[in-house]
């Protein structure tokens, strides 16, 4: 299901949300995250030692709640995610640029490798108000 124009606008304009993944026992794990919305997908940077990384590897079903600073309107997005471990430079740089006004550092690729960073690529299947 495609997002409404308002839902698409919220996804593009905001950059903070709460990601829900599923723990081993099926209970939800909620994590505040920064993201970039690019080509209809959400890009989320994390490291291999984070719970959300292990949860997505085990079960790709996720949801993301994005709230405007005024609290309304908001959008919740449901879908599936996958882990990208190799081709992460551009997506992670997009998130970095949304979080800060600074230039991407020259040693960015090396820092990502040292930090064991990966990208969670979340493909929306349904947007809800």
MDTraj code that builds the backbone (N, CA, C; nanometers):
import mdtraj as md
import numpy as np

residues = "UNK UNK UNK UNK UNK UNK UNK UNK UNK UNK UNK UNK UNK UNK UNK UNK UNK UNK UNK UNK UNK UNK UNK UNK UNK UNK UNK UNK UNK UNK UNK UNK UNK UNK UNK UNK UNK UNK UNK UNK UNK UNK UNK UNK UNK UNK UNK UNK UNK UNK UNK UNK UNK UNK UNK UNK UNK UNK UNK UNK UNK UNK UNK UNK UNK UNK UNK UNK UNK UNK UNK UNK UNK UNK UNK UNK UNK UNK UNK UNK UNK UNK UNK UNK UNK UNK UNK UNK UNK UNK UNK UNK UNK UNK UNK UNK UNK UNK UNK UNK UNK UNK UNK UNK UNK UNK UNK UNK UNK UNK UNK UNK UNK UNK UNK UNK UNK UNK UNK UNK UNK UNK UNK UNK UNK UNK UNK UNK UNK".split()
xyz = np.array([
    [0.0849, -0.1169, 0.0000],
    [0.0000, 0.0000, 0.0000],
    [0.0902, 0.1242, 0.0000],
    [0.0640, 0.2146, -0.0912],
    [0.1437, 0.3369, -0.1004],
    [0.1037, 0.4349, 0.0087],
    [0.2010, 0.5159, 0.0517],
    [0.1672, 0.6177, 0.1525],
    [0.0839, 0.7295, 0.0904],
    [0.0060, 0.7954, 0.1748],
    [-0.0626, 0.9159, 0.1298],
    [0.0429, 1.0241, 0.1106],
    [0.0109, 1.1323, 0.0398],
    [0.1086, 1.2411, 0.0281],
    [0.1534, 1.2950, 0.1640],
    [0.0626, 1.3033, 0.2610],
    [0.0993, 1.3528, 0.3937],
    [0.1946, 1.2554, 0.4642],
    [0.1685, 1.1250, 0.4543],
    [0.2567, 1.0259, 0.5150],
    [0.3949, 1.0288, 0.4503],
    [0.3984, 1.0404, 0.3200],
    [0.5258, 1.0495, 0.2466],
    [0.6033, 1.1737, 0.2908],
    [0.5343, 1.2844, 0.3093],
    [0.5978, 1.4087, 0.3534],
    [0.6586, 1.3927, 0.4926],
    [0.5852, 1.3303, 0.5830],
    [0.6367, 1.3076, 0.7180],
    [0.7622, 1.2210, 0.7115],
    [0.7586, 1.1137, 0.6335],
    [0.8748, 1.0243, 0.6224],
    [0.9959, 1.0985, 0.5672],
    [0.9745, 1.1866, 0.4694],
    [1.0854, 1.2614, 0.4081],
    [1.1384, 1.3709, 0.4995],
    [1.0507, 1.4426, 0.5680],
    [1.0918, 1.5611, 0.6431],
    [1.1486, 1.5298, 0.7811],
    [1.1000, 1.4266, 0.8443],
    [1.1493, 1.3926, 0.9776],
    [1.2703, 1.3005, 0.9636],
    [1.3439, 1.2813, 1.0716],
    [1.4583, 1.1907, 1.0656],
    [1.4770, 1.1105, 1.1937],
    [1.3808, 1.1173, 1.2838],
    [1.3869, 1.0402, 1.4080],
    [1.2579, 0.9598, 1.4205],
    [1.2721, 0.8358, 1.4613],
    [1.1561, 0.7510, 1.4823],
    [1.1861, 0.6481, 1.5887],
    [1.0879, 0.5648, 1.6166],
    [1.1052, 0.4545, 1.7101],
    [1.0851, 0.3258, 1.6308],
    [1.1922, 0.2469, 1.6228],
    [1.1911, 0.1215, 1.5491],
    [1.1499, 0.0085, 1.6415],
    [1.0539, -0.0712, 1.5975],
    [1.0127, -0.1901, 1.6723],
    [1.0627, -0.3136, 1.5988],
    [1.1387, -0.3966, 1.6711],
    [1.1817, -0.5261, 1.6211],
    [1.1315, -0.6302, 1.7199],
    [1.1472, -0.7571, 1.6854],
    [1.0963, -0.8632, 1.7721],
    [1.2106, -0.9399, 1.8372],
    [1.2014, -0.9538, 1.9682],
    [1.3000, -1.0319, 2.0446],
    [1.2785, -1.1810, 2.0190],
    [1.3702, -1.2622, 2.0703],
    [1.3591, -1.4084, 2.0553],
    [1.2258, -1.4609, 2.1070],
    [1.1782, -1.4031, 2.2181],
    [1.0534, -1.4519, 2.2782],
    [0.9291, -1.3921, 2.2141],
    [0.9466, -1.3099, 2.1089],
    [0.8331, -1.2513, 2.0385],
    [0.7884, -1.1171, 2.0935],
    [0.8445, -1.0746, 2.2049],
    [0.8069, -0.9446, 2.2608],
    [0.8756, -0.8329, 2.1829],
    [0.8170, -0.7137, 2.1836],
    [0.8743, -0.6035, 2.1052],
    [0.9971, -0.5422, 2.1719],
    [1.0895, -0.5013, 2.0890],
    [1.2064, -0.4227, 2.1306],
    [1.1911, -0.2875, 2.0621],
    [1.1819, -0.1792, 2.1386],
    [1.1651, -0.0449, 2.0830],
    [1.2958, 0.0320, 2.0970],
    [1.3370, 0.0954, 1.9868],
    [1.4636, 0.1684, 1.9860],
    [1.4458, 0.3013, 1.9141],
    [1.4759, 0.4146, 1.9789],
    [1.4775, 0.5421, 1.9074],
    [1.5935, 0.5397, 1.8069],
    [1.5660, 0.5833, 1.6835],
    [1.6687, 0.5785, 1.5787],
    [1.6632, 0.7049, 1.4924],
    [1.7744, 0.7333, 1.4266],
    [1.7790, 0.8293, 1.3167],
    [1.7707, 0.7478, 1.1889],
    [1.7111, 0.8046, 1.0857],
    [1.6979, 0.7316, 0.9605],
    [1.7076, 0.8286, 0.8436],
    [1.7230, 0.7714, 0.7268],
    [1.7069, 0.8456, 0.6012],
    [1.6009, 0.7711, 0.5208],
    [1.5141, 0.8439, 0.4541],
    [1.4116, 0.7849, 0.3683],
    [1.4564, 0.8091, 0.2254],
    [1.4871, 0.7013, 0.1538],
    [1.5474, 0.7139, 0.0215],
    [1.4866, 0.6100, -0.0726],
    [1.4360, 0.6556, -0.1853],
    [1.3764, 0.5663, -0.2859],
    [1.2693, 0.4751, -0.2273],
    [1.1889, 0.5301, -0.1365],
    [1.0790, 0.4539, -0.0791],
    [1.1187, 0.3560, 0.0292],
    [1.2441, 0.3620, 0.0765],
    [1.2909, 0.2720, 0.1819],
    [1.3539, 0.3531, 0.2938],
    [1.3514, 0.2973, 0.4132],
    [1.4124, 0.3602, 0.5289],
    [1.5498, 0.2984, 0.5509],
    [1.6504, 0.3833, 0.5677],
    [1.7869, 0.3386, 0.5929],
    [1.8204, 0.3697, 0.7380],
    [1.8650, 0.2694, 0.8106],
    [1.8931, 0.2819, 0.9531],
    [2.0316, 0.2239, 0.9782],
    [2.1200, 0.3044, 1.0317],
    [2.2553, 0.2573, 1.0610],
    [2.2595, 0.2000, 1.2023],
    [2.3293, 0.0885, 1.2161],
    [2.3486, 0.0273, 1.3478],
    [2.4794, -0.0490, 1.3465],
    [2.5132, -0.1084, 1.4586],
    [2.6330, -0.1908, 1.4659],
    [2.5931, -0.3354, 1.4950],
    [2.6867, -0.4257, 1.4706],
    [2.6585, -0.5685, 1.4855],
    [2.6389, -0.6119, 1.6310],
    [2.6708, -0.5253, 1.7258],
    [2.6521, -0.5630, 1.8653],
    [2.5189, -0.5140, 1.9231],
    [2.4373, -0.4474, 1.8440],
    [2.3083, -0.3952, 1.8913],
    [2.1983, -0.5011, 1.8825],
    [2.1046, -0.4935, 1.9738],
    [1.9937, -0.5885, 1.9779],
    [1.9124, -0.5832, 1.8487],
    [1.8902, -0.4633, 1.7956],
    [1.8073, -0.4538, 1.6741],
    [1.8710, -0.5276, 1.5569],
    [2.0038, -0.5285, 1.5488],
    [2.0735, -0.6032, 1.4436],
    [2.0388, -0.7513, 1.4541],
    [2.0527, -0.8074, 1.5724],
    [2.0255, -0.9501, 1.5922],
    [1.8773, -0.9814, 1.5723],
    [1.7906, -0.8923, 1.6182],
    [1.6468, -0.9141, 1.6004],
    [1.6080, -0.9175, 1.4529],
    [1.6597, -0.8250, 1.3730],
    [1.6253, -0.8203, 1.2297],
    [1.6829, -0.9414, 1.1568],
    [1.8012, -0.9841, 1.1936],
    [1.8591, -1.1043, 1.1311],
    [1.7707, -1.2260, 1.1579],
    [1.7138, -1.2328, 1.2780],
    [1.6306, -1.3466, 1.3166],
    [1.4891, -1.3360, 1.2590],
    [1.4340, -1.2147, 1.2597],
    [1.2961, -1.1942, 1.2142],
    [1.2881, -1.0571, 1.1469],
    [1.2647, -1.0519, 1.0159],
    [1.2684, -0.9244, 0.9439],
    [1.1456, -0.8356, 0.9617],
    [1.0443, -0.8811, 1.0333],
    [0.9252, -0.7982, 1.0522],
    [0.9565, -0.6841, 1.1484],
    [0.9338, -0.5626, 1.1024],
    [0.9620, -0.4434, 1.1829],
    [0.8507, -0.3414, 1.1632],
    [0.8491, -0.2431, 1.2502],
    [0.7641, -0.1265, 1.2290],
    [0.8404, -0.0046, 1.2794],
    [0.7997, 0.1109, 1.2287],
    [0.8660, 0.2366, 1.2618],
    [0.7588, 0.3414, 1.2860],
    [0.7653, 0.4072, 1.4000],
    [0.6725, 0.5157, 1.4303],
    [0.7487, 0.6473, 1.4190],
    [0.6989, 0.7351, 1.3344],
    [0.7605, 0.8661, 1.3108],
    [0.6635, 0.9714, 1.3618],
    [0.7101, 1.0543, 1.4531],
    [0.6245, 1.1561, 1.5132],
    [0.6815, 1.2931, 1.4798],
    [0.5967, 1.3806, 1.4309],
    [0.6394, 1.5187, 1.4079],
    [0.6668, 1.5839, 1.5431],
    [0.7436, 1.6875, 1.5405],
    [0.7782, 1.7570, 1.6649],
    [0.6544, 1.8065, 1.7386],
    [0.5466, 1.8352, 1.6664],
    [0.4222, 1.8809, 1.7293],
    [0.3368, 1.7639, 1.7782],
    [0.3797, 1.6408, 1.7575],
    [0.3133, 1.5165, 1.7946],
    [0.1989, 1.4770, 1.7031],
    [0.1483, 1.5673, 1.6237],
    [0.0439, 1.5278, 1.5278],
    [0.0678, 1.6013, 1.4004],
    [0.0517, 1.5443, 1.2868],
    [0.0192, 1.4024, 1.2708],
    [0.1430, 1.3155, 1.2872],
    [0.1189, 1.1876, 1.2942],
    [0.2278, 1.0908, 1.3001],
    [0.1987, 0.9832, 1.1969],
    [0.2944, 0.8983, 1.1717],
    [0.2732, 0.7855, 1.0812],
    [0.3463, 0.6644, 1.1374],
    [0.2814, 0.5489, 1.1288],
    [0.3449, 0.4226, 1.1637],
    [0.3576, 0.3422, 1.0358],
    [0.4743, 0.2854, 1.0169],
    [0.5045, 0.2133, 0.8940],
    [0.5351, 0.0684, 0.9306],
    [0.4762, -0.0250, 0.8574],
    [0.4965, -0.1673, 0.8804],
    [0.5613, -0.2277, 0.7567],
    [0.6487, -0.3246, 0.7777],
    [0.7121, -0.3884, 0.6632],
    [0.8178, -0.4871, 0.7061],
    [0.9108, -0.5110, 0.6154],
    [1.0186, -0.6046, 0.6423],
    [1.1524, -0.5349, 0.6217],
    [1.2516, -0.5880, 0.6878],
    [1.3847, -0.5279, 0.6810],
    [1.4865, -0.6344, 0.6457],
    [1.5984, -0.5865, 0.5945],
    [1.7112, -0.6761, 0.5692],
    [1.8371, -0.6052, 0.6145],
    [1.9395, -0.6808, 0.6407],
    [2.0682, -0.6276, 0.6829],
    [2.1591, -0.6187, 0.5610],
    [2.2183, -0.5022, 0.5398],
    [2.3201, -0.4835, 0.4361],
    [2.4524, -0.4609, 0.5081],
    [2.5483, -0.5495, 0.4865],
    [2.6759, -0.5397, 0.5558],
    [2.7868, -0.4830, 0.4687],
    [2.7715, -0.4856, 0.3374],
    [2.8810, -0.4464, 0.2492],
    [2.8644, -0.3069, 0.1891],
    [2.7568, -0.2825, 0.1208],
    [2.7370, -0.1571, 0.0480],
    [2.6617, -0.0569, 0.1357],
    [2.7324, 0.0001, 0.2357],
    [2.6642, 0.0843, 0.3347],
    [2.7091, 0.2298, 0.3326],
    [2.8109, 0.2641, 0.2566],
    [2.8693, 0.3976, 0.2642],
    [2.7689, 0.5073, 0.2290],
    [2.7031, 0.4975, 0.1143],
    [2.6107, 0.6036, 0.0723],
    [2.4920, 0.6166, 0.1656],
    [2.4321, 0.5054, 0.2046],
    [2.3159, 0.5102, 0.2934],
    [2.3505, 0.5663, 0.4300],
    [2.4636, 0.5254, 0.4841],
    [2.5047, 0.5753, 0.6150],
    [2.5412, 0.7231, 0.6069],
    [2.6024, 0.7637, 0.4967],
    [2.6336, 0.9058, 0.4773],
    [2.5050, 0.9879, 0.4685],
    [2.4013, 0.9332, 0.4057],
    [2.2729, 1.0045, 0.3977],
    [2.2145, 1.0266, 0.5367],
    [2.2245, 0.9265, 0.6223],
    [2.1770, 0.9414, 0.7602],
    [2.2612, 1.0452, 0.8335],
    [2.3919, 1.0388, 0.8183],
    [2.4841, 1.1332, 0.8823],
    [2.4486, 1.2769, 0.8433],
    [2.4241, 1.2997, 0.7142],
    [2.3916, 1.4355, 0.6671],
    [2.2586, 1.4846, 0.7233],
    [2.1641, 1.3936, 0.7459],
    [2.0355, 1.4341, 0.8044],
    [2.0487, 1.4669, 0.9520],
    [2.1485, 1.4105, 1.0178],
    [2.1676, 1.4317, 1.1613],
    [2.2498, 1.5550, 1.1929],
    [2.3333, 1.6006, 1.0990],
    [2.4277, 1.7065, 1.1285],
    [2.4502, 1.7946, 1.0064],
    [2.4980, 1.9132, 1.0295],
    [2.5325, 2.0037, 0.9202],
    [2.6776, 1.9871, 0.8768],
    [2.7517, 1.8999, 0.9428],
    [2.8932, 1.8801, 0.9114],
    [2.9109, 1.7992, 0.7833],
    [3.0280, 1.8149, 0.7237],
    [3.0656, 1.7341, 0.6085],
    [3.0959, 1.5916, 0.6541],
    [3.0741, 1.4965, 0.5661],
    [3.1119, 1.3588, 0.5954],
    [3.2639, 1.3549, 0.6047],
    [3.3189, 1.3011, 0.7145],
    [3.4646, 1.3004, 0.7319],
    [3.5363, 1.2180, 0.6248],
    [3.6609, 1.2521, 0.5982],
    [3.7412, 1.1800, 0.4994],
    [3.7580, 1.0329, 0.5367],
    [3.7660, 1.0042, 0.6648],
    [3.7879, 0.8667, 0.7104],
    [3.6569, 0.7933, 0.7422],
    [3.5466, 0.8387, 0.6840],
    [3.4136, 0.7856, 0.7155],
    [3.4049, 0.6351, 0.6887],
    [3.4491, 0.5904, 0.5722],
    [3.4411, 0.4480, 0.5373],
    [3.5203, 0.3635, 0.6361],
    [3.6375, 0.4107, 0.6732],
    [3.7212, 0.3392, 0.7689],
    [3.6532, 0.3339, 0.9062],
    [3.5926, 0.4445, 0.9464],
    [3.5231, 0.4498, 1.0757],
    [3.4054, 0.3522, 1.0776],
    [3.3317, 0.3425, 0.9683],
    [3.2189, 0.2490, 0.9616],
    [3.2672, 0.1058, 0.9797],
    [3.3771, 0.0734, 0.9152],
    [3.4335, -0.0614, 0.9262],
    [3.4816, -0.0874, 1.0694],
    [3.5523, 0.0089, 1.1272],
    [3.6031, -0.0065, 1.2642],
    [3.4893, -0.0242, 1.3650],
    [3.3777, 0.0439, 1.3408],
    [3.2618, 0.0368, 1.4311],
    [3.1741, -0.0856, 1.4046],
    [3.2075, -0.1617, 1.2999],
    [3.1284, -0.2784, 1.2585],
    [2.9849, -0.2385, 1.2229],
    [2.9727, -0.1265, 1.1513],
    [2.8415, -0.0746, 1.1137],
    [2.7814, -0.1549, 0.9997],
    [2.6500, -0.1591, 1.0003],
    [2.5699, -0.2198, 0.8946],
    [2.4514, -0.1274, 0.8703],
    [2.3787, -0.1520, 0.7630],
    [2.2551, -0.0787, 0.7375],
    [2.1376, -0.1740, 0.7503],
    [2.0356, -0.1292, 0.8184],
    [1.9071, -0.1975, 0.8138],
    [1.8286, -0.1266, 0.7044],
    [1.7881, -0.2009, 0.6034],
    [1.7094, -0.1442, 0.4940],
    [1.5669, -0.1961, 0.5099],
    [1.4795, -0.1048, 0.5449],
    [1.3412, -0.1355, 0.5814],
    [1.2513, -0.0988, 0.4637],
    [1.1857, -0.1981, 0.4084],
    [1.0935, -0.1770, 0.2970],
    [0.9515, -0.1710, 0.3503],
    [0.8870, -0.0544, 0.3376],
    [0.7499, -0.0416, 0.3883],
    [0.6516, -0.1274, 0.3086],
    [0.5574, -0.1854, 0.3803],
    [0.4469, -0.2574, 0.3171],
    [0.3140, -0.1879, 0.3444],
    [0.3078, -0.1156, 0.4561],
    [0.1828, -0.0462, 0.4910],
    [0.2148, 0.0744, 0.5755],
    [0.1503, 0.1872, 0.5446],
    [0.1575, 0.3101, 0.6240],
    [0.0232, 0.3260, 0.6946],
    [0.0258, 0.3665, 0.8213],
    [-0.0986, 0.3867, 0.8951],
    [-0.0895, 0.5192, 0.9699],
    [-0.2048, 0.5842, 0.9868],
    [-0.2035, 0.7117, 1.0602],
    [-0.1761, 0.6925, 1.2082],
])
top = md.Topology()
chain = top.add_chain()
for i, resn in enumerate(residues, 1):
    res = top.add_residue(resn, chain, resSeq=i)
    for name in ("N", "CA", "C"):
        top.add_atom(name, md.element.get_by_symbol(name[0]), res)
traj = md.Trajectory(xyz[None], top)
